[in-house]
Amino acid sequence: MYATQALTQLVPLAADELDKNKVTPGVLGFLVFAALAVGVWFLMKSMNRHMGRVDFEEAPDPAAEPADSDGEAAPAAGRAAASGKG
């Protein structure tokens, strides 16, 4: 016998006690909500762990000219050599 068939057999037994104005989610609703909350908590914990491992270095803006210690803009060839690209 399937679970849905078993539940439909029990519905007429509870129909006498059921007040249609006071229907609540009950224990099953709470358990589903609690399971979802625990799942979201684990996902957020995992996301924070993964984001902590990311080694992200933002590329400099090509329109902005970095200044040397003299206050002058560095030549383009010097910037490429200093960054290790070339």
N, C-alpha and C positions, 0 to 999 in steps of 0.2 A: 504494500500500500504506500502511496506517495505521501509526502509530508503535507502537501496542500489538501489532499483528500482527508487526511486525519484532522487538519485544522477546520475544514468545513463541517466535519462531524461534530466538533465541539462548539461551533458558533450558536446553534439553537439552544444549547444548554446555558450559555451566558446571556442570551437575549432577554431573559426575565430580569436579570440583575442590572442590565446596561441602562444607564440614564443618558439619553442622547444629549442632554444639556451640560453634562459634566465629563465629556470624553477628554482624556489626557493622553500624552504620548506613552506614559508608563515606563516600566523598567527597560523594555526593549529600546525605546526612543533614547533613554539616557545612555544605555550601553553603546548604541550606534554613535551618538554624539561624543561620548568619551573616547571611543576608538578613533574617530576622526581627529579629535584634539590631540591625542597621543601621536598619531601619524604625522600631523602637521608639526608638532614639536620635534620629532625625529628628523623630519625633512629640513627644518630650519637649522638644527644643530649640524647636520651634514653639510648644508650650504655654507654655514659660517666656517666650518673646517676647510672646505674646498676653497673658499675665497681667501682664507689665510695663507694658503699654499701658492696662490697666484703671484708670480713675480712680474709685475707690470711696470714698465718704465715708459712714460709718455714721450713721444718724439717731440723735439723742439719745433716751434712754429717757424716755418721757412721764411715768413715775411718779417719776422723780428730779427734784427741784427744784434748778436751778442757783442758786448763791449769788452775791449782788452783792459788791462790795468791802467793804460794811458787815457782811457775814455774814448778811444777810436774803435770803429767797427773792425772785427777780424776779417781777413780775406777769406774767400770761399775755400781755397785750397788748404789753408791752415785749419779751418774747421773740420774738413774731411779727414785730415791727418790726425787731428787731436781725438776725433771720435773713433778712430780705428777703421774707418771705411776708406776705400780708395781705389 
